Amino acid sequence: MKIINKIKTAPKKSSHTISKFAEPIYNIKINSLEGKIINLTDFKGKKILFVNVASKCGFTSQYKDLQKLYNTYEDRLMIIGVPCNQFGKQEPGSASEIQSFCERNYGVNFIITEKIDVKGSNQHPLYDWLTSKQKNGKKNSSVKWNFQKYLIDEHGELMDYYFSTTSPMSSKITKHLK
C-alpha cells in the first residue's frame, strides 16, 4: 500500500494584487477636451502618467518634456494632461484655448482632459482615486501645485507621485519606463 503525501501550498500571490480596499482606476470616467469619454481601460498594459496642467504657470514649460517623454516611451506609456484652475488661477482658458495653446506652443499630442478640480469639495473622482489610499490601495497624498504627476502601472495600480519640481524626464520617472 502506497501512501501519497499531498503537500498543500498556498497559492502564489501576484505582485500586481491591488489592496482589498482599492477600486479599479479603469472604472473612472473623465472626458477629453473635446468632450468625448476617455476610456481608461484602453490603456491597460501601459503605464499612465497623470499630470495636472496649467498654461500660465512657472512649470508650464514642462509640457515640452512631457511631450518628449511621451514620444520616447509611447509604446508603453500614456500621458494624460489634466487642466486645473485651482492653483493661482493659472488655467483660465476654455477647452479650445487650452488645446490651441498646447498644440501651438509645445506640439502636444498626448491626451488632454476636460478642466477639473483636483482637490476640494468638487474634486473629480480621478483625483479622489489618485490621492486616497482607501481608493488606490497604496498611499494618501494631496495635490500641492500645477504639474504634480501620478504614475500608474500597467495593471492600474498607483506606483508613485512626484511634485511639480520633478521634471518629466527625471530618472525618478524614467527608471520605471525602461
Buried (B, 14 or more C-beta within 10 A) or exposed (E): EEEEEEEEEEEEEEEEEBEEEBBBBBEBEBBBBEEEEBEBEEBEEBBBBBBBBBBBBEBBEBBBBBBBBBEBBEEEBBBBBBBBBBBEEBBEBEBEEBBEBBEEEBEBEBBBBBBBBBBEEEBBBBBBBBBBBEBBBBEEBEBEBBBBBBBBBBBBBBBBBBEBEBBBBBEEBBEBBE
